[in-house]
Amino acid sequence: MTDPLARIEPLDLRAEIARVQAELIVFRKECLPAFLGGPVQDFLADGMSERLQRHIVAVAGRLSEWQDAALRLAEYLPLGPLPSDAPTLDRKDFAPFGFQGASQAFVIRGGRIAWRIELFMSVEMALRCPVFAGDADAAQNGWERFLGRVKDVRRWLMALPPGCQLANSLCSLLPFVADADPAFVKLALDVDTWRGVVLADRGITEAERAERLDLVDSRLFDYFLNNALLHALGGLANNHFLHIRDFLDHPLLRGGYTHLMPHYLFAVLFEKVLVLRRLSQERHGWRGTADPTALG
């Protein structure tokens, strides 16, 4: 999906390439060591199946391999006009690192690219939030519809009690809230936030309060937030990649979903490089062959 104005409105392509180049550096030098640099045992949690534990052990800790993949991807950035015989960026060359699928959507606004790349959670899933019930506008882009109601989404989230609905809602909504309000994402992923919500709720009994506080302080709730953090980082990787730094010391960064975080961020970066190569080719008047499955 691209905005109809994407080929009309001027774009500072050089600035966009520099931005993604900086993101790749942060990914390689800061994100990957935070995700993969510690003991593999830190990823494992009580109650995991043996199969999942074996999978995590197999993929976690391969820091040097991931950093090499990031370096190789950076080499495909179009730092100058691409010659007609420029090598094609092929997904197969990055197969161990790119199993996570991603869309390739973007719009151009004010001379900049606003990325709309979706990972496991789609904006259609986010729009199932009750906030949007009954106000569907078939003519409005889903992202714009969501971003127009971010305040309402935040208010609805903060009214949820700790539990499975909250856990699922954080995963489906935070990737898109992140585009408008990265600070709220950090608030929503703080255990103390939800402890405070429970303590301030005057509409529950003391027994209900104690039960909810027990959940907030449990390993299960840590698991919920680690999962939500995975999806939130994928959302931040669109237009607020450098804000990911604010989460690299998160107390729940290491958990059952951490081994997927490099895949999520790499998938977004890969799509960005593909788009920038295509835009560079178009700008310089060469429409050479490219991987049709990659470009969509």
Secondary structure by P-SEA (a helix, b strand, c coil): cccccccccccaaaaaaaaaaaaaaaaacccccccccccccccccccccaaaaaaaaacccaaaaaaaaaaaaaaacccccccccccccccccccccccbbbbbbbbbcccccccccccccccccccccccccccccccccaaaaaaacaaaaaaaaaaccccaaaaaaaaacaaaaaaccaaaaaaaacaaaaaaaaaacccccaaaaaaaaaaaacaaaaaaaaaaaaaaaaaacccccccccccccccccccccccaaaaaaaaaaaaaaaaaaaaaaaaacccccccccccc
